[in-house]
């Protein structure tokens, strides 16, 4: 039922070519030597919330080991300063405002082509594990993981704590254990099943940590007894995630598939105020560096022979085009992408980002998505004989485009990053526009505004940014789907 609705929305409601018929790729899967792909993402881990980035207290031995042995991104950006939008950028390669995913709790549009759908056309079997937060995790939804291209899924509607109730393809399941390890164990069940199969696999592993409220298990909290209690639990959650990630990474090699597996780790936004450590000014929710810069590491031993660090600016929107480039698949009627392929960077041949990247925090509210409450309700509803429980949780209207936005006004805080220059465009409620310009190489803290001194550069970048913003609004208004 859910797939029928999704394809109907794509074909009729949006007027685009069906993903099922919209792919051009080389035949074969495992026989072609395509890599397995594991995409991992933390929830609210700032750039500085890693021992390898100099944190004086945190213990992240598994992340540190991978950072020392793989490709480490020193200037990696979340596409948005909050969770759902950034996750949407990973799924699509597009800025999330293009499909109306403005803030937390907003969904994908069923009309979008996802990384899971694209890789399925390249012969991949696909799975999602952990935090979803791009729609429902109930049967019959047009924006659950299954309707978004995932063959198997064990997912939560939002962040989750220890002993979570998760949805296995729409069926609520009570689990026991530390939340990150529960996520990894579910992913490993999928990976073991497909490790020696005829198809390569995509496993998307999205942790619920270290999102608040922070509730570390005792052995992880105890490592930080000399810290304040709030810090003990925050640090402990990251260490628990590190241990689970280490198990995942080690198992890939134990299974004999580590050499030709792309293991890509990042966070969904900058650090948390009060407990986290950011990579610049401000924190989660802001378009300044502290809200966008995140830790990221990519390991692929068969192709990345020597460890190195890159300071080329990269973005979560780059993940989709990079993977499609690597596996050799192009999607017919692909809507405009904001990300670029980083395949040449992986091979050590890219030293400068070939085009700027844009950010835009649109002034819309988030949508409450209380995972624990909703999953408890679903579990009880299913015990009582109802398959989906409360129908309002299905997000059946996700594909409807009912509002048209002006293409010449761009409220909120936008930015244009053309390294080392970053221009901020801040439009208030009265449509007044404030510009700020920073040279990040000289001023990584974004303290010395040069907009009034370097007016030619500021005006040129403003023009480029506004052209991009107009393109985003055209997508938002549904013009990519005609």
C-alpha positions as CSV (number, residue, x, y, z in Angstrom):
1,X,0.0,0.0,0.0
2,X,2.8,2.5,1.0
3,X,4.8,1.9,-2.2
4,X,1.7,2.3,-4.4
5,X,0.9,5.6,-2.8
6,X,4.5,6.7,-3.2
7,X,4.7,5.8,-6.9
8,X,1.3,7.5,-7.4
9,X,2.5,10.7,-5.8
10,X,5.6,10.6,-8.0
11,X,3.8,9.8,-11.2
12,X,0.6,11.8,-10.9
13,X,0.9,14.3,-8.1
14,X,4.4,15.5,-9.1
15,X,4.6,14.7,-12.7
16,X,8.1,13.2,-12.6
17,X,9.5,10.0,-14.1
18,X,9.2,7.1,-11.7
19,X,12.4,6.1,-10.0
20,X,11.7,2.5,-11.0
21,X,12.2,3.5,-14.7
22,X,14.5,6.4,-14.2
23,X,18.0,4.9,-13.9
24,X,20.8,4.3,-16.3
25,X,23.6,2.2,-14.8
26,X,26.0,-0.6,-15.6
27,X,24.5,-4.1,-15.1
28,X,25.5,-6.5,-12.3
29,X,26.2,-5.9,-8.7
30,X,28.7,-7.9,-6.7
31,X,30.3,-9.2,-9.9
32,X,31.3,-5.6,-10.8
33,X,33.2,-5.1,-7.5
34,X,31.0,-2.3,-6.3
35,X,31.8,-1.3,-2.7
36,X,29.6,-1.9,0.2
37,X,28.5,1.4,1.8
38,X,27.9,2.2,5.4
39,X,26.8,5.7,6.2
40,X,26.9,6.6,9.9
41,X,25.7,9.8,11.5
42,X,25.7,11.1,15.1
43,X,22.9,13.3,16.5
44,X,24.2,16.6,17.8
45,X,27.9,15.9,18.0
46,X,29.9,19.1,17.4
47,X,33.2,19.3,15.5
48,X,35.1,19.5,18.8
49,X,33.4,16.6,20.5
50,X,36.1,14.2,19.4
51,X,39.4,13.4,21.2
52,X,41.2,13.5,17.9
53,X,40.1,17.1,17.4
54,X,41.7,18.1,20.7
55,X,39.0,17.6,23.2
56,X,40.7,17.5,26.6
57,X,38.3,15.1,28.4
58,X,36.4,13.0,25.9
59,X,37.5,9.4,25.3
60,X,36.8,8.4,21.6
61,X,39.4,5.7,20.9
62,X,37.6,4.1,18.0
63,X,36.9,7.3,16.2
64,X,40.5,8.4,16.9
65,X,41.8,5.1,15.4
66,X,39.8,5.6,12.2
67,X,40.8,9.2,11.9
68,X,44.4,8.2,12.1
69,X,44.0,5.5,9.4
70,X,41.5,7.0,6.9
71,X,40.5,10.2,5.2
72,X,39.7,12.8,7.8
73,X,37.7,15.9,6.8
74,X,38.8,19.0,8.8
75,X,36.2,21.3,7.2
76,X,33.1,19.2,6.8
77,X,29.7,20.9,6.9
78,X,26.2,19.8,7.7
79,X,23.8,21.2,5.1
80,X,21.7,22.7,7.8
81,X,22.2,23.6,11.5
82,X,19.6,21.1,12.7
83,X,18.9,17.4,12.3
84,X,16.0,16.5,9.9
85,X,17.2,18.9,7.1
86,X,20.7,17.6,7.2
87,X,19.5,14.0,7.0
88,X,17.4,15.0,4.0
89,X,20.5,16.4,2.3
90,X,22.2,13.0,2.7
91,X,19.2,11.3,1.2
92,X,19.0,13.6,-1.8
93,X,22.2,15.5,-2.4
94,X,20.0,18.6,-2.3
95,X,19.6,21.5,0.1
96,X,16.6,20.5,2.3
97,X,14.7,23.8,1.7
98,X,14.3,22.5,-1.9
99,X,11.7,20.0,-0.6
100,X,10.4,22.0,2.4
101,X,12.4,20.2,5.1
102,X,13.0,23.4,7.0
103,X,13.5,22.2,10.5
104,X,13.4,19.2,12.8
105,X,10.3,17.0,12.3
106,X,9.7,18.1,8.7
107,X,9.7,15.3,6.1
108,X,11.1,14.3,2.8
109,X,8.8,14.7,-0.1
110,X,7.9,11.4,-1.8
111,X,8.7,13.1,-5.1
112,X,12.4,13.2,-4.2
113,X,14.9,10.6,-5.5
114,X,16.8,9.2,-2.5
115,X,20.2,7.6,-2.2
116,X,18.6,4.3,-1.3
117,X,16.4,4.4,-4.5
118,X,19.4,5.3,-6.7
119,X,21.7,2.6,-5.3
120,X,18.9,0.0,-5.6
121,X,19.1,0.7,-9.4
122,X,22.8,0.0,-9.2
123,X,22.1,-3.4,-7.7
124,X,22.3,-2.6,-4.0
125,X,20.3,-4.0,-1.2
126,X,19.4,-1.3,1.3
127,X,18.8,-0.9,5.0
128,X,18.2,1.9,7.5
129,X,18.9,1.6,11.2
130,X,18.3,4.1,14.0
131,X,17.1,7.6,13.9
132,X,14.9,8.4,10.8
133,X,13.3,11.8,11.5
134,X,12.3,12.3,7.9
135,X,8.8,11.1,8.2
136,X,6.9,8.3,9.8
137,X,8.1,4.8,10.7
138,X,4.6,3.3,10.4
139,X,3.2,1.1,7.7
140,X,1.3,2.9,5.0
141,X,3.3,6.1,5.2
142,X,4.6,7.7,2.0
143,X,7.7,8.9,3.9
144,X,8.7,5.9,6.0
145,X,12.1,4.3,5.2
146,X,10.5,1.6,3.1
147,X,8.7,4.1,0.9
148,X,12.0,6.0,0.6
149,X,13.9,3.1,-0.9
150,X,15.0,0.9,2.0
151,X,14.5,-2.8,1.7
152,X,14.9,-3.4,5.4
153,X,14.7,-1.0,8.3
154,X,14.7,-0.9,12.1
155,X,14.1,2.8,12.8
156,X,12.8,5.4,15.2
157,X,10.9,8.6,14.3
158,X,13.4,10.7,16.2
159,X,16.3,10.4,18.6
160,X,16.0,7.6,21.2
161,X,17.6,6.6,24.5
162,X,18.5,3.3,26.0
163,X,16.1,0.3,25.8
164,X,14.3,2.0,22.9
165,X,11.2,0.8,21.1
166,X,12.0,0.7,17.4
167,X,10.0,0.0,14.2
168,X,10.9,-3.1,12.2
169,X,9.3,-2.3,8.9
170,X,6.3,-0.8,10.8
171,X,6.1,-3.3,13.7
172,X,7.0,-1.9,17.1
173,X,9.7,-3.9,18.9
174,X,10.9,-3.3,22.5
175,X,14.7,-3.6,22.6
176,X,17.1,-3.7,25.5
177,X,20.5,-2.1,25.7
178,X,22.5,1.0,25.2
179,X,21.0,2.9,22.4
180,X,24.0,3.1,20.1
181,X,24.8,-0.6,20.5
182,X,21.2,-1.5,19.8
183,X,21.5,0.5,16.5
184,X,24.8,-1.2,15.5
185,X,23.6,-4.7,16.4
186,X,20.6,-4.2,14.2
187,X,22.8,-3.0,11.3
188,X,25.2,-5.9,11.8
189,X,22.4,-8.3,11.5
190,X,21.6,-6.9,8.1
191,X,25.3,-6.7,7.2
192,X,26.1,-10.3,8.1
193,X,23.1,-11.5,6.1
194,X,24.3,-9.7,3.0
195,X,28.1,-9.7,3.4
196,X,28.6,-12.7,1.1
197,X,25.5,-12.3,-1.0
198,X,25.2,-11.5,-4.7
199,X,24.5,-7.8,-4.1
200,X,26.5,-5.1,-2.5
201,X,24.7,-3.3,0.4
202,X,23.9,0.2,1.6
203,X,23.5,0.4,5.4
204,X,22.5,3.8,6.8
205,X,23.2,3.8,10.5
206,X,22.0,6.9,12.3
207,X,22.6,7.1,16.0
208,X,20.3,8.7,18.6
209,X,23.3,10.1,20.5
210,X,24.4,12.4,21.9
211,X,21.1,14.2,21.7
212,X,19.6,15.3,25.0
213,X,18.4,14.3,27.5
214,X,21.7,12.6,28.1
215,X,21.5,9.2,29.8
216,X,24.8,7.4,29.6
217,X,25.0,3.8,30.8
218,X,26.9,3.5,34.1
219,X,30.2,2.2,32.7
220,X,30.5,5.1,30.3
221,X,29.3,7.7,32.8
222,X,31.9,6.5,35.4
223,X,34.8,7.3,33.1
224,X,34.0,11.0,33.7
225,X,33.4,11.0,37.5
226,X,35.5,14.1,37.9
227,X,33.1,16.1,35.7
228,X,29.8,17.7,36.5
229,X,26.9,15.2,36.3
230,X,25.5,16.8,33.1
231,X,28.9,16.5,31.4
232,X,29.3,12.9,32.7
233,X,26.2,11.8,30.8
234,X,27.0,13.8,27.7
235,X,30.5,12.5,27.4
236,X,29.4,9.1,28.4
237,X,26.9,9.0,25.5
238,X,29.6,9.9,23.0
239,X,31.9,7.2,24.4
240,X,29.1,4.7,24.2
241,X,28.6,5.6,20.6
242,X,32.3,5.3,20.0
243,X,32.3,1.8,21.4
244,X,29.3,0.8,19.2
245,X,31.0,2.3,16.1
246,X,34.2,0.4,16.9
247,X,32.3,-2.8,17.0
248,X,30.7,-2.0,13.6
249,X,34.1,-1.1,12.0
250,X,35.8,-4.2,13.5
251,X,33.0,-6.5,12.3
252,X,33.4,-5.3,8.7
253,X,37.0,-6.6,8.7
254,X,36.1,-9.8,10.7
255,X,33.5,-10.5,7.9
256,X,36.2,-10.1,5.3
257,X,34.5,-7.1,3.6
258,X,36.3,-4.2,5.2
259,X,38.7,-3.5,2.4
260,X,36.0,-2.7,-0.2
261,X,33.5,-1.1,2.1
262,X,33.0,2.7,2.2
263,X,32.5,3.6,5.9
264,X,31.6,7.3,6.1
265,X,30.9,9.0,9.5
266,X,29.7,12.5,10.3
267,X,27.3,14.4,12.5
268,X,24.1,16.1,11.6
269,X,24.8,19.6,13.0
270,X,27.1,21.6,15.2
271,X,27.6,21.2,18.9
272,X,25.2,21.7,21.7
273,X,25.2,24.8,23.9
274,X,26.3,24.2,27.4
275,X,27.9,20.8,27.0
276,X,29.2,20.4,23.4
277,X,32.3,21.8,21.7
278,X,31.9,23.5,18.3
279,X,34.2,24.2,15.4
280,X,33.6,28.0,15.5
281,X,31.2,30.7,16.4
282,X,27.8,29.8,17.9
283,X,26.3,26.3,18.0
284,X,23.5,24.1,16.9
285,X,20.7,26.0,15.2
286,X,23.0,28.8,13.8
287,X,24.5,29.3,10.3
288,X,27.8,30.4,11.8
289,X,30.6,27.9,11.8
290,X,29.7,26.4,15.2
291,X,26.3,25.4,14.0
292,X,27.4,23.8,10.7
293,X,31.0,22.4,11.0
294,X,31.0,18.8,12.1
295,X,33.4,15.9,12.5
296,X,33.7,13.5,9.5
297,X,35.8,10.6,8.5
298,X,35.8,8.3,5.4
299,X,37.5,4.9,5.2
300,X,37.8,2.8,2.1
301,X,41.0,0.8,2.3
302,X,41.0,-0.5,-1.3
303,X,41.0,3.0,-2.6
304,X,42.3,5.2,0.2
305,X,45.7,3.6,0.7
306,X,47.3,6.2,3.0
307,X,45.8,8.2,5.8
308,X,45.5,11.9,5.3
309,X,43.6,15.0,6.4
310,X,41.8,17.3,3.9
311,X,40.8,20.9,4.5
312,X,38.8,21.1,1.3
313,X,35.3,22.3,2.4
314,X,32.8,19.4,2.0
315,X,29.1,19.1,2.8
316,X,26.6,16.4,3.7
317,X,24.9,17.2,0.3
318,X,28.0,15.8,-1.3
319,X,27.4,12.3,-0.1
320,X,24.7,11.5,-2.7
321,X,26.5,12.6,-5.8
322,X,29.8,11.1,-4.6
323,X,28.3,7.6,-4.1
324,X,26.4,7.7,-7.4
325,X,29.6,8.7,-9.2
326,X,31.6,5.9,-7.5
327,X,29.1,3.2,-8.4
328,X,28.5,4.6,-11.8
329,X,24.8,5.3,-11.7
330,X,22.9,8.3,-13.1
331,X,19.2,9.0,-12.3
332,X,17.0,10.0,-15.2
333,X,15.2,13.3,-14.5
334,X,17.5,14.0,-11.6
335,X,16.5,17.4,-10.1
336,X,19.2,20.0,-9.4
337,X,21.8,18.9,-6.9
338,X,23.6,21.2,-4.5
339,X,26.3,18.6,-3.6
340,X,29.3,17.7,-5.8
341,X,31.1,14.4,-6.3
342,X,34.1,14.0,-4.0
343,X,35.4,10.9,-5.8
344,X,38.4,12.9,-7.0
345,X,39.0,14.0,-3.4
346,X,38.9,10.4,-2.3
347,X,41.6,9.7,-4.8
348,X,43.7,12.7,-3.7
349,X,43.2,14.7,-6.9
350,X,41.0,17.5,-5.6
351,X,42.6,20.3,-3.6
352,X,40.1,23.1,-4.1
353,X,36.3,22.9,-4.0
354,X,35.2,23.7,-7.6
355,X,32.1,25.6,-6.6
356,X,30.7,27.4,-3.5
357,X,28.1,26.0,-1.1
358,X,25.0,27.7,0.1
359,X,23.1,27.5,3.4
360,X,19.7,28.8,4.3
361,X,18.0,28.6,7.7
362,X,14.4,29.5,6.8
363,X,12.3,31.0,9.7
364,X,9.9,28.1,10.1
365,X,9.1,26.2,13.3
366,X,10.1,22.6,14.0
367,X,7.6,19.8,14.4
368,X,7.6,17.9,17.7
369,X,8.4,14.2,17.1
370,X,8.5,12.5,20.6
371,X,9.9,9.1,19.6
372,X,9.5,7.4,23.0
373,X,5.9,8.5,23.4
374,X,4.9,7.7,19.8
375,X,6.6,4.3,19.7
376,X,5.1,3.3,23.1
377,X,1.7,4.3,21.7
378,X,2.3,2.2,18.5
379,X,3.4,-0.8,20.5
380,X,0.2,-0.7,22.6
381,X,-2.0,0.0,19.5
382,X,-0.5,-3.1,17.8
383,X,-1.1,-5.2,20.8
384,X,-4.7,-4.1,20.6
385,X,-4.9,-5.1,16.9
386,X,-4.3,-1.8,15.1
387,X,-1.5,-2.0,12.6
388,X,-0.7,1.7,12.3
389,X,-2.2,3.3,15.4
390,X,-2.9,7.1,15.2
391,X,-3.2,7.9,11.4
392,X,-2.0,11.5,11.9
393,X,1.4,10.0,12.5
394,X,1.6,8.6,8.9
395,X,2.3,12.0,7.3
396,X,0.0,11.2,4.4
397,X,0.2,14.8,3.2
398,X,4.0,14.8,2.7
399,X,3.8,15.0,-1.0
400,X,1.3,17.8,-1.2
401,X,2.6,21.2,-2.4
402,X,-0.1,23.7,-1.2
403,X,1.9,26.8,-0.7
404,X,3.9,28.9,-3.2
405,X,6.8,31.0,-1.9
406,X,7.9,34.3,-3.4
407,X,11.0,33.9,-5.6
408,X,12.4,37.4,-4.8
409,X,12.4,37.3,-1.0
410,X,14.5,35.1,1.1
411,X,13.7,35.5,4.8
412,X,16.0,34.0,7.5
413,X,19.7,33.5,7.7
414,X,21.5,32.4,4.5
415,X,25.2,32.1,3.8
416,X,27.5,31.6,0.8
417,X,30.8,29.8,1.4
418,X,33.4,30.3,-1.3
419,X,36.6,29.4,0.6
420,X,38.0,31.2,2.3
421,X,35.2,33.8,2.1
422,X,31.8,33.3,3.8
423,X,29.0,35.8,3.2
424,X,26.0,35.9,5.5
425,X,22.7,37.3,4.3
426,X,20.3,37.9,7.2
427,X,16.8,39.0,6.3
428,X,14.5,40.1,9.2
429,X,10.8,40.3,9.4
430,X,10.6,43.7,7.8
431,X,12.5,42.4,4.8
432,X,15.6,44.4,5.8
433,X,18.8,42.6,4.8
434,X,22.0,42.7,6.7
435,X,25.3,41.4,5.2
436,X,28.3,40.1,7.0
437,X,31.6,38.9,5.3
438,X,34.3,36.9,6.9
439,X,37.7,35.5,5.7
440,X,37.6,32.1,7.5
441,X,41.3,31.4,6.9
442,X,42.3,34.5,8.8
443,X,39.2,34.7,11.0
444,X,37.8,31.3,11.8
445,X,35.8,32.7,14.7
446,X,33.8,35.0,12.3
447,X,34.5,38.1,14.4
448,X,35.9,40.6,11.9
449,X,33.1,41.6,9.5
450,X,34.6,42.9,6.3
451,X,31.3,43.6,4.4
452,X,31.8,47.4,4.5
453,X,35.5,47.2,3.6
454,X,35.3,44.8,0.7
455,X,32.1,45.9,-0.9
456,X,32.9,44.5,-4.4
457,X,33.4,41.0,-3.0
458,X,30.3,41.3,-0.8
459,X,28.1,42.4,-3.6
460,X,29.4,39.8,-6.0
461,X,28.9,37.0,-3.5
462,X,25.4,38.4,-2.6
463,X,24.4,38.2,-6.2
464,X,25.6,34.6,-6.4
465,X,23.8,33.7,-3.2
466,X,20.5,35.2,-4.2
467,X,20.7,33.4,-7.6
468,X,21.0,30.2,-5.6
469,X,18.3,31.1,-3.2
470,X,15.9,31.8,-6.1
471,X,16.8,28.3,-7.5
472,X,16.0,26.8,-4.1
473,X,12.6,28.5,-4.0
474,X,11.7,27.3,-7.5
475,X,12.4,23.7,-6.2
476,X,10.4,24.4,-3.1
477,X,7.5,25.5,-5.2
478,X,7.5,22.1,-7.0
479,X,9.0,23.3,-10.3
480,X,11.6,20.4,-10.3
481,X,8.8,17.9,-10.6
482,X,7.2,19.1,-13.9
